Amino acid sequence: MTPNQVIYHIHQSRELEKSWRELTDTQKREVIKECETAEDKDLEMIISEVVDGQRRLF
C-alpha cells in the first residue's frame, strides 16, 4: 500500500484512528514502512505490533 492508502484505511476505522493518534512520529513512520508490502487487512496487526514493541527499526 502507498502511504496515502495507509492513512485512508486508518481514518476509516475509529479503533485504528485512536491507536494512530497515540503513536509517536517514529512509530507512525514504522507503520507506514511496514505497510508498503502488507495488505490492508494486516494494518491492525502491524499497529498493535509497533505499539507493543515487537516491530522495530534497525
The 8 nearest C-alpha neighbors of each residue, nearest first, counted from 0:
[[1, 35, 4, 34, 5, 2, 36, 37],
 [0, 2, 4, 3, 35, 5, 34, 31],
 [3, 1, 5, 4, 31, 6, 0, 35],
 [4, 2, 6, 1, 5, 7, 0, 8],
 [3, 5, 7, 1, 2, 6, 0, 8],
 [4, 6, 2, 8, 3, 7, 9, 1],
 [5, 7, 9, 3, 4, 8, 10, 2],
 [8, 6, 4, 10, 5, 9, 3, 11],
 [9, 7, 11, 5, 10, 6, 4, 12],
 [8, 10, 6, 15, 16, 11, 7, 12],
 [9, 11, 7, 8, 12, 16, 6, 13],
 [12, 10, 8, 9, 7, 13, 16, 15],
 [13, 11, 15, 10, 14, 9, 16, 8],
 [12, 14, 16, 15, 17, 11, 10, 9],
 [15, 13, 17, 16, 12, 18, 9, 19],
 [16, 14, 18, 9, 12, 17, 13, 19],
 [15, 17, 19, 13, 9, 14, 18, 10],
 [16, 18, 14, 20, 19, 15, 13, 21],
 [17, 19, 15, 21, 16, 20, 14, 22],
 [18, 20, 16, 22, 21, 17, 15, 27],
 [21, 19, 17, 18, 22, 16, 23, 15],
 [20, 22, 18, 19, 17, 23, 16, 50],
 [23, 21, 19, 20, 26, 27, 24, 18],
 [22, 24, 26, 25, 27, 21, 20, 19],
 [23, 25, 27, 26, 28, 22, 29, 21],
 [26, 24, 28, 23, 27, 29, 22, 30],
 [25, 27, 29, 23, 28, 24, 22, 30],
 [28, 26, 24, 30, 29, 25, 22, 23],
 [29, 27, 31, 25, 26, 30, 32, 24],
 [28, 30, 26, 32, 27, 31, 33, 25],
 [31, 29, 27, 33, 32, 28, 34, 26],
 [30, 32, 34, 28, 29, 33, 2, 27],
 [31, 33, 29, 30, 34, 35, 28, 36],
 [34, 32, 30, 31, 35, 29, 36, 37],
 [35, 33, 37, 31, 36, 32, 0, 30],
 [36, 34, 0, 32, 33, 37, 1, 31],
 [35, 37, 34, 33, 0, 38, 32, 1],
 [38, 36, 34, 35, 41, 39, 0, 33],
 [37, 39, 40, 41, 0, 36, 34, 42],
 [38, 40, 42, 41, 37, 8, 5, 0],
 [39, 41, 38, 42, 43, 37, 44, 8],
 [42, 40, 44, 39, 38, 43, 45, 37],
 [41, 43, 45, 39, 44, 40, 46, 34],
 [42, 44, 46, 45, 41, 47, 15, 40],
 [43, 45, 47, 41, 42, 46, 48, 40],
 [44, 46, 48, 42, 47, 43, 49, 41],
 [47, 45, 49, 43, 48, 44, 50, 30],
 [46, 48, 50, 44, 49, 45, 51, 43],
 [49, 47, 53, 51, 45, 50, 46, 54],
 [48, 50, 52, 46, 54, 47, 51, 53],
 [51, 49, 47, 48, 52, 46, 22, 26],
 [52, 50, 48, 49, 53, 47, 54, 46],
 [53, 51, 49, 50, 54, 48, 55, 47],
 [52, 54, 48, 51, 49, 55, 50, 47],
 [55, 53, 49, 52, 48, 56, 51, 45],
 [54, 56, 57, 53, 52, 49, 29, 26],
 [57, 55, 29, 54, 26, 25, 32, 28],
 [56, 55, 54, 29, 25, 53, 32, 52]]
